[in-house]
Amino acid sequence: MVTSKPKQQLSLLGAVAIGLASMLGAGVFFVWSTAWDKSHDQIFIALLIAGLVASLNAASVYQLASNVSRAGGVYAYARVYLPQSFSFIAGFAFVFGKIASIAAIAIIIEMYLLPGTHIASAVVITMTILNLFGINRTALMAAILALITGVFLLFSISSGLTSGLSHEAFTIGMLQPSLSLDTLSSASIIFFAFAGYARVATLGDEVKDPKKNIPRAIVISLSLVLGLYLLITVVLVGVLNPSNEPMPSAVFEALLSRTASWFPPILIDGVVVAASLGSILALLAGVSRTAATMAEDSELPKVFEKRNRFGAPWLAEFLIALGAVILIESQQYTQWVIAFSSFSVLLYYAIGHLSVLAQPRDQVRQPKFLAVAGFLLCLLLLVCVPGPAVGVSSGILLAAWLVRTGLRRRSVSK
């Protein structure tokens, strides 16, 4: 009897490393100044709201991933439990939102390296070319990325704490929740820094004892990141004292220039670029493969299925890169681009929660009120996304759905 070779399986530590590396990407280096501009003394409340939404989303994705093993994330899950229009919207929202994420991350690289140049577009093109050769991130690379970024963040936090925080920067209002539009808008921006948490839930049986270790990995990685982000916020507010001046965009350069002036700025840039390039590579791979899966189901043109000899869906990657470059060159820059990403991804996870609510009883592993709460919070945050993202993104999604519906009706009539 011939037995198949068992899959390599990750330990709990490996799963946690992937969760950390997925979250500790480019977002952590940018969202704080924008979030502060929106919420000011409510920034800690906004952070906790974003963390709660991320936790509820991850819980629903874990339950779905435990029953559906097909690639495509929430798109694939919704296709099992909901009408196909919902799965199309989820898939299209994910692709559109992550194109915005790729653009935002590339802009962050430009901001830290050569502001005012076109290096952001060049980065996307370069990473696309590299990705066409089938580059994949392994658990080891995830651990290295998480370690580099984590050590840098811990160093930044410790330097801020040891240098002394300005007590005047902290007000009593920071402890008094106020769910205003500005607070919710800030939470939707901070949510961008949590992107990638659900990747742990999709590992399935590639993790040892997945029913036990995947929930643990989600809890551990989210808890660690939330703790890091809380400390980062304390240090940035206490050192940069944005109550008296705007918080700069390159917050870590500004922080270390005051608390560790001897620290070479080029090393800060190196950490940002390393984390950002890894995020772009992973996003290009994930988004293009979701598009390829949608093409397999005839939800996108069949040409998106085309793969090169390395297994990469080359046409999908090219068009995704083109979309990111167009967003970059639109000159609306990071705040709006991140808003587009946050809106689309929040809608994507809202459909994920609906998928959980449609699951049969024998597949339910957690109270359904968690999915209800997650769904409502996703909707609340997505309507509060700042800038033109709500109207423009809704219009694009509606147009895509109408085109898809029209083409399907035309195909049936033939």
KEBA-942808 format. One record per residue: residue in one letter; z negated, x, y negated of N, C-alpha, C in turn. Coordinates in steps of 0.2 Angstrom, whole numbers, plus 5000, padded with zeros to 4 digits. Atoms other than C-alpha are relative to their C-alpha. Last residue first. Example, Ala and Ser with C-alpha at 12.3 -4.5 7.8 and 13.67 -1.06 7.14 Angstrom:
REM KEBA-942808
S500149965006496450685005499749964995 A500050045006496150625022500050044994 
END
This chain:
REM KEBA-942808
K499449984997512848614837499949995007 S499450045002511548504829500650025004 V500150064996510148604837500649955000 S499949984993510748764829499949945005 R499349984999510848684812500250025007 R499650065000509148614814500750005001 R500250034994508448784818500449935001 L499649964995509348864803499949975007 G499350025001508648734791500450035006 T500050074998506848754798500849985000 R500150004993506948944796500149935003 V499449964997507648934779500049995007 L499450055001506348804774500650035003 W500150064996504948914781500649955000 A499949974993505549074772500049945005 A499349994999505648974756500250025007 L499750075000503848904758500850015001 L500150034993503249084762500349935001 I499649964996504149154746499949975007 G499350015001503449014735500450045005 S499950064997501649034742500849985000 S500049994993501749224739500149935003 V499449964998502349194721500050005008 G499450045001501049054717500650045003 V500150064996499549144725500749964999 A499949994993500049324720500049935004 P499550054998500349294702500049995007 G499349995002498749384696500449945003 P499850005007497049364705500850014999 V499749945000496649304723500350014993 C500349965005495549154721500350074999 V499850045006496649034731499750044994 L499349995001496549164745500249964994 L499949935003494649184744500850004998 L500450005006494248994747500350074996 L499750045005495548984760499750004993 C499449985001494849124770500449964995 L500049945005493149064767500650034999 L500150025007493648894774499950054995 F499450035002494448964790499949984992 G499549955001492949084793500649974997 A500349965006491648944791500650054998 V500050055006492648834803499850044994 A499250005002492948984815500149954994 L499849935003491049014815500750004998 F500150005008490748824817500150074997 K499450015004491648844834499849994992 P500050065003490148924842500649994995 Q500550005005490649074853500049934996 R500649964999491449104869499550004995 V500549995006492748964870499450045002 Q499849945003494148984883499550024994 D500249944995493448854895500250074997 R500749985000493348734880499950065005 P500350044995495248734877499350035001 Q500149974993495748834861499749955005 A499550044995496348734846499950025007 L500250075000494848784835500449965005 V500650014997495248964839499849935001 S499849994993497048944834499450005004 L499750064998496448874817500250005008 H500650054999495349024815500349945002 G500449984994496949134817499449965002 I499750034994497849024805499750035006 A500250075000496549074792500449965006 Y500750014997496749254797499849935000 Y499949984993498649254792499349995004 L499650054997498249164776500150015007 L500550064999496949294772500349945003 V500449994994498249424776499549955001 S499650014994499549344764499650025006 F499850074999498349334750500349985006 S500650044998497649504752500149935001 S500249994994499349584752499449965002 F499550034995499949504737499850015007 A500150075000498349544728500549965004 I500550024996498549724733499849935000 V499749994993500249724725499449995005 W499650064998499549644709500350015008 Q500450065000498149774707500449945003 T500450014994499249924713499649935000 Y500549954998500749924702499449975004 Q500650045001501749794693499450045003 Q500449985006503149924690499449964999 S500150065004504349834702499650014994 E499649995006504750004709500049954995 I500249955004503349994721500350014994 L500650015003503749824727499750064995 I499950045006505549874729499449984997 V499849965006504950024739500249954994 A500549975004503949914750500250044994 G500450055004505349794754499450044996 L499750025006506449944758499649954996 A500149955005505150014770500449984994 I500750005002505049844779499950064995 L500150055005506949844780499349994997 F499649995006507050014788499949954995 E500349955004505649984800500350014994 A500650035003506449824806499650054996 L499850045006508049914808499549964997 W499849965006507250054818500249964994 P499550055002506249954831500350024993 A500150035007505550114838500549954998 G500450064999505650144857499849974993 F500749995000506150324855499649945001 R500149974993507950294861499250025000 N499649944998508150174846499750035006 R500449944999507649994846500450065001 K499749944999508549834840499550065000 E500249984993507449684841500250075001 F500649975001507649654822499750035007 V499949935002509449624825499450045000 K500049964994508949454834500150084998 P499449984997508649374817499950055006 L499649965005506849314814500750025004 E500350025006505949174823500350044994 S499550035004507149194838499749974993 D500150074999505649224850500549964995 E500050024993506149404853500049935001 A499350004998506449424834500149985007 M499750065003504649374831500749995002 T500250064996504149514843500249934998 A499650004994505249634833499849955005 A499350035002504449584817500450005006 T500150075000502749614825500649974998 R500050034994503349784830499849925000 S499350004997503949824813500049975007 V499650055004502249774805500750005004 G500250074998501249874818500449954997 A499950024993502250034817499849935002 L499350014999502450034798500149995007 L499850075003500549994796500849995002 A500250064995500050134808500249944997 L499649994994501150264798499849945005 I499350025001500550204781500450005007 S500050085001498650204786500849985000 G500250034993498850384793500149934999 L499449994996499750434776499949975007 S499450055002498350354766500650015005 A500250064998496850444775500649954999 A500050004993497750614774499849935002 V499350004997498250584756500049995008 V499650075002496550524750500650005004 V500350054996495650674759500449934999 G499949994993496850794752499849955005 D499350035000496750724734500250015008 I500050075000494850754736500749975001 L500250034994495150924742499949935000 I499550004995496250964727499849975007 P499750075001494850904715500650005006 P499350005002493851064721500449935000 F499650034994491951024722500850004997 W499749944996491151134709500449985005 S499449985004490850984697500450065003 A499949944996489750904710500650034997 T500649984995488850754702500150075004 R500650005003489950724686499450025005 S500049965006491650784692499350004996 L500249934998491150714709500150044994 L500749994998491050534702499950075002 A500550015005492650544692499350015002 E499949945004493650614706499549994994 F500349944997492950484717500150064997 V500750015000493350334706499750065003 A500249954995495150374703499350015000 S499650024994495450204694499950055006 P499349974999494150244681500349985007 M500049964994492650114679500750035001 P499650024994492750054661500050055006 E499349985000491350104650500449985006 N499949975007489550054645500750024999 S500250055005489249934660500150024993 P499450045003490350054670499849944995 N500350045005488850174672500549964997 L499550015005489850304682499849954994 V499849945003488250364691500649994994 G500549965003487350204695500250074997 V500350045006488850094697499550044997 L499550005005489750224708499849964994 V499949935003488250264718500550004994 V500649985003487750084722500150074996 T500050055006489550034726499450024996 I499549985005489650184738500049964993 L500249935003488050144746500550024995 L500650025004488649964749499750064997 Y499750035006490350024755499449984996 L499649955004489550144768500249974993 G500549965003488350004774500350054996 L500350045005489849884776499450044997 V499550005006490850024785499649964994 L500049945003489350054797500550004994 S500749985003489049874801500050064996 L500150045006490949834803499350024997 S499549975005491149984815499949964994 I500249945002489549934825500450034994 V500650005004489849754826499850064997 I499950035006491649774831499450004996 A499649965004491249904844500249974993 R500549945003489849804851500450044995 P500550035005491049654853499550054997 I499650025006492349764861499649974995 N499949945004491049854873500449984993 K500649975003490349704882500250044994 K500450065003491849594886499450024997 P499850035007492949754886499649944998 D500550065000491949844901500249964993 K500450014994492950004897499549944999 V500649985002494249984883499649985007 E500049935001496049974887499350034998 D500349974994495649804895500150084999 G500050034993495849724878499750045005 L500049954995496249834863500049985007 T499450004996496649694852500150055005 A500050064996494849664846500650005004 V500449994995494749844839500049945005 R499649964995496249814828499650015006 A499850044994495249674820500450045005 Y500650014996494449794807500149965007 G500049964993496049854801499549995004 A499450014995495949794783500050055006 F500250024993494149804776500650005005 A500349944997494649894760499849995007 F499549954998495849744756499750065003 F499850024993494349624757500550055002 I500449964995493749714741500249995007 I499849945001495149624731499750055005 S499450004997494749454738500350075000 A500150004993492949484734500750005004 S500349934999493349524716499950015008 S499449965001494349364715499850075002 L499650014994492849274722500650045000 T500349974994491749344709500450005006 D500049925001492949314695499750035006 L499349974998493149134701500150074999 S499550025005491249104700500750035003 L499350014997490149104715500549984995 S499650055004488649164706500750005003 P499350024999487349254716500349954996 Q500050075001485749324707500849975002 L500350034994485349494713500049935000 M499649984994486649584702499649975006 G499450044999486049484687500350015007 I500350064996484349574687500649955002 T500350065003485349724681499749955004 F500250064996485749894687499749954996 A499450034998486650014675499949945005 E499750055005485150044665500649975003 H500350064999484350134680500249944996 S500350035006485550274679499849935001 L499650065002485650354696499749984993 G500450055004485050534699500549944998 S499949995007486050684705499649964995 T500449945001485350674723500150024992 L500750024999486050494725499550064998 G500250045005487750544718499349985000 S500049975006487950694729499849964994 S500649965001487350604744500050044993 I500650045000488650464742499450044998 S500050035006490050584739499449964998 F500149955005489550684754500049984993 L500749985000489450534764499850054996 L500450065003491150474759499350025000 F499850005007491950644763499649954996 V500449945002491050654780500150004992 G500750024999491750474784499650064997 T500150055006493550514778499249995000 I499849975006493650674789499849954994 L500549955001492750594804500150034993 A500650035002493750434803499450054998 L499950035007495350534803499349964998 I500049945005494750644817500149974993 A500749975000494150494828500150054994 A500450055003495850394825499350034998 M499850005007496850554830499549954995 L500249935003495850564846500150004993 A500750005001496050374849499750064997 T500450014994497950394848499250004997 R500749975001499050364833499649995006 N500650054999500850334838499450044999 I500749975001502450424832499549955001 G500550024995503950354840499350024999 F500049964994505350454831499449985005 L499450024996505750314819500050055006 N500250064995503950334813500649995004 L500549974995504350504805499949955005 I499649954996505850434795499650025006 T499650044996504750284789500450055005 M500450034994503450404784500449965004 T500249944996504650504773499749975006 I499449984997505350344765499950055006 V499850064996503650274761500650025004 V500550004994503150444754500249955005 A499849944996504750454743499550005006 S499450024996504350284736500250055005 A500250064996502650334731500549985004 I500249974994503250504724499849945005 H499850054995504150414710499950035007 T499449974997503250504696500249945005 G499450015004501950424684500750035003 P499950075004500450494692500650004996 L499549995006500750654703500149934997 L499749935000499350674717500450014993 Y500549944999497950544715500450075000 M500550005005498950404708499650065000 E499749975006500450444719499550004994 I499849934999499450424735500250034993 I500649965000498750264728500150075001 I500250005007500450194725499450044999 A499549955003500950234743499850014993 I500349944997499350134749500550064997 A500649995003499949984738499750075002 A499849995007501749984744499350034996 I499649935000501149994762500150024993 S500549954998499949854759500350075000 A500349995006501349744751499450065001 I499549965004502349774766499750014994 K500149934998500749724776500650044996 G500649975003500749554766499950075002 F500049995007502549514770499450034997 V499549955002502449554788500050014993 F500349934998500749464790500550054998 A500549985004501349314781499850075001 F499749985006502949304791499550024995 G499649944999501949314807500350024994 A500549944999500649184802500450075000 I500349995007502049064794499550065001 F499549975005503049084810499750024994 S500049944998501449044821500650044996 F500649965002501048894811500150075002 S500049995008502848824812499450044998 Q499749945002502748854831500150014993 P499350015001501448714833500350074998 L499850045006499748794838500749985000 Y500550055002498848864853500249954995 V500350034994500048984861499649944999 R499450034997501149024846499849975007 A499950075003499549044836500649975004 Y500650054998498949184847500249934998 A499950014993500649284846499549955002 Y499450034999500649274827500149985007 V500150075002498849314826500649965001 G500650025004499149484834500049925000 G499950055006500949514839499449984996 A500049975007500849594856500249954995 R499449985003500449484871500050034993 S499949925000498749494879500750024997 V499349995001498149314875500150085000 N499650044996496449264882500750004999 S500250004993495249394876500449965005 A499749954996496349424861499750015007 L499350014998495949254855500350055004 Q500050064995494049274856500749995002 Y500349984993494149444848500149955005 V499549964997495249384834499850025007 S499550054998493949244830500650045004 A500350034994492549374829500549955003 A500049954994493549494818499849965006 N499349994997493949354806500050045006 L499850064996492149304805500750015002 S500350014994491649484801500249945004 A499849954995492949514788499749995007 V499450034998492449354779500350055005 L500150064996490649414779500749975003 G500249984993491149584773499949945004 A499449974997492149514758499850025007 I499550064998490749394754500650035004 L500350034994489449544754500549945002 L499949964994490649644743499749975006 A499350004998490849504730500150045007 I499950074996488949484730500750005002 F500349994994488749674726500149935004 I499649964995490049664713499750005006 Q499950044993489249514704500350045005 D500649994997488649634689500049965007 H500549975004490449664684499350005004 S500650034998491549534694499450034996 K500050074999493349564689499349975000 D499750035006493349734681500049935001 W500550005006492149794694500349964994 A500550054999493349734708499550004995 T499750075001494749834700499549945002 S499950015007493749994699500349934998 W500650015004493049974716500149994993 V500250065002494649944725499549994996 F499750035006495450114725499649944998 F499949965006494850244736500249974994 V500649985002494150124750500050054993 G500350055004495850044751499350024997 A499949995007496650204757499749954995 G499449985002495950204774500050014993 L500149945005494250194781500650034998 M500350035007494550024789499950054995 S499650065003495750074803499749984994 A499449975003494850244806500449954997 L500249965006493150154808500750034997 G500250045005493850034821499950034993 I499450045002494750164830499949954995 A499649955004493150274831500749964997 V500350005006492150124837500450044995 A499950075004493350094851499750004993 G499350005002493250284856500249934996 L499949965006491350274855500750004998 L500350035006491250124866500150044994 S500750025000492350214879499849964994 L500449975006494250204879499249985002 Q500550055004495150174895499650044995 Q500649965003496650264902499649954996 K499949985007497650134912499450044998 P500450035005497550134931500150024993 K500549955003498950204941499649964995 S499849985006499750064951499550044997 T500450025006499350054969500250034994 V500049965006500550074983499649974995 M500050045006500050005000500050044994 
END
